[in-house]
């Protein structure tokens, strides 16, 4: 990934037409496979100053792929009148220093923290043990397993990294699935029982939380199903996934 920043300085009477031009140019960026995302921001203190941020898959994809492709002429035709207003145009490589602030609560906080996830898994595994479809997978379940899964879910949804610190992280969770040959009916029943338990214990029912919650559960159970099959050779070492409110991008390998 590389991030391109372009700084423009315009006279006040050109700002409206400049924004309109970029609104017309934006669809060309949106259609470009080399473009990850983009945003045009206006300076609060100096309203004639703008920053265009574009995330590209690589500098080469930008300079050769996009600029050498069929979309660039249309993009350039819209913004050409403002090229002379560019003060700076550079590419930047992301560093390891990044993070989210606390203005938006994590899914872990929204759900009610560790206590909420422990209630969830206690109710869920009571259902699992009595279920004919998925119950056999847990016939010899460690009595502490529900609490451990609560720790996993808590870490996934933005809580303390207890599963990593106390249970061994992703490799430990993976070992629970290897060789189990989970079937699709079993995966589906696991999801259904967990959602029933979420209703029973009063996890937040707002559409935003449930969409994110179900998104992870679908992703995680489908990955577990794949990893459990005979002959599967999954990635053995990876971090515990962290799930937020947004939409996860597709895994491109």
Residue pairs with C-beta under 8 A, 6 or more apart in sequence:
1 36
1 55
1 56
1 57
1 58
1 93
1 94
2 55
2 56
2 57
2 58
2 59
2 62
2 91
2 92
2 93
3 53
3 54
3 55
3 56
3 91
3 92
3 93
3 94
4 52
4 53
4 54
4 55
4 56
4 62
4 89
4 90
4 91
4 92
5 51
5 52
5 53
5 88
5 89
5 90
5 92
6 51
6 52
6 54
6 86
6 88
6 89
7 49
7 50
7 51
7 86
7 87
7 88
7 89
8 18
8 49
8 50
8 51
8 52
8 82
8 85
8 86
8 87
9 46
9 48
9 49
9 85
9 87
10 18
10 48
10 49
10 50
10 82
10 85
11 48
12 47
12 48
14 48
14 82
14 85
15 42
15 47
15 48
15 50
18 50
18 82
18 85
19 40
19 42
21 78
21 79
21 81
21 82
22 40
22 52
22 78
22 79
24 78
25 74
25 75
25 78
25 79
26 38
28 71
28 72
28 74
28 75
28 78
29 35
29 38
29 54
29 75
31 71
32 66
32 69
32 71
33 57
33 65
34 56
34 57
34 58
34 61
34 62
34 65
34 66
34 69
35 54
35 55
35 56
35 57
35 66
36 55
36 56
36 57
37 54
37 55
38 52
38 53
38 54
38 55
39 52
39 53
40 50
40 51
40 52
40 53
41 50
41 51
41 52
41 53
42 49
42 50
43 49
43 50
43 51
54 62
56 62
56 66
56 91
59 91
62 91
66 72
100 244
104 245
106 157
106 158
106 159
106 244
107 157
107 158
107 209
107 212
107 213
107 243
107 244
107 245
108 117
108 154
108 157
108 158
108 159
109 158
109 159
110 204
110 209
111 117
111 157
111 203
111 204
111 209
111 213
112 203
112 204
113 154
113 159
114 150
114 151
114 154
114 159
114 160
116 201
116 203
117 150
117 151
117 153
117 154
117 157
117 159
118 146
118 147
118 150
119 201
120 150
120 153
120 194
120 197
120 198
120 201
120 203
121 146
121 147
121 149
121 150
121 153
121 197
122 146
123 197
123 200
123 201
124 146
124 193
124 194
124 197
125 138
125 141
125 145
125 146
125 149
127 193
127 196
127 197
128 134
128 135
128 138
128 190
128 193
129 135
129 138
129 141
131 189
131 193
133 185
133 186
133 189
134 186
134 189
134 190
134 193
137 180
137 182
137 186
138 145
142 148
148 163
148 167
151 162
151 163
151 166
151 167
152 163
152 167
152 173
152 240
154 160
154 162
154 163
155 161
155 162
155 163
155 164
155 240
155 242
156 216
156 220
156 240
156 241
156 242
156 243
157 213
157 216
157 243
158 242
158 243
158 244
161 240
163 169
163 172
163 173
163 240
164 170
164 239
164 240
167 173
169 239
169 240
170 237
170 238
170 239
170 240
170 241
171 236
171 237
171 238
173 240
174 227
174 234
174 236
177 224
177 227
177 228
178 227
178 228
178 232
178 234
179 228
179 230
180 228
181 228
181 229
181 230
182 224
182 225
182 228
182 229
183 225
184 225
187 221
187 222
187 224
187 225
190 221
191 214
191 217
191 218
191 221
194 217
195 214
195 217
198 210
198 213
199 205
203 209
203 213
204 210
208 245
212 243
212 244
212 245
215 243
215 247
215 248
216 241
216 243
219 248
220 241
226 232
226 234
227 234
